[in-house]
Amino acid sequence: MSYCVNCGVELAPCERVCPLCGVEVANPRQPYDPNAPKPFPARLDIFAPTDNRGFLSLIITIVLSLPAAICLACDVAYTHGAGWSMLVIGAMAMLWVFIVPALYIRRHAVLVLGVLDTAALWGYLWIVEHFAAKGTWLMQLALPLVVLVDILFVIDYFLMTKVVFARLKRAALAVATVPFFLVGLECCLDWYLDGRISLSWSFLVSVPCLLFALLLLVLNRRERFKKEMHKRLHM
Ligand SMILES: [Zn+2]
């Protein structure tokens, strides 16, 4: 039995070069024998990758439809109208939009799925407002927050695909986005609860976020740290 002198892989007598690294086999005790039986079958079968997405989508659709249908039936039977069951139906529909399109969309997936998921979330919030918790919270609190998250997401997505490529810089960008969200959140909450805006806690939380983003940018300039990260975390 021979072993490759370079990578140590076990070699069959019929192999003239190592199948792994290509180094020529040199073993005076067991010279290369072209007539020795091949360790692998000569026939090569190529299987086309199976596409299970259709089946998976069907299973997901059935699994999500079942609770929706049962709740609707109970709701109609006991309260004679589609009321609370709409919350379950809406939640299942939202989950469906979150999961199934992600199986199919490949081009600009992050952006397209982001738009779809936002639309689904808006739809569900509207259902909650319409069927369960009527009030101004949808227009004054929930929708502005969803729009804010979407805007920040699109900005970060654009910057990360076109401008910022280093991993640590991307992490810094993501961390630096948090304060914008926090300030927006406090603005929306203040406006909804008091009708006026006075920022306080969002600034307190934003400062450590910005400092951490700055730290990541500084670390990005340290080659030794980046090498350690690559070695230990495969980043
Ligand atoms: Zn080898």
Residues whose N, C-alpha, C, O or C-beta is under 5 A from the ligand:
A	BS01	ZN	C4 N6 C7 G8 V9 C18 L20 C21 G22 V23
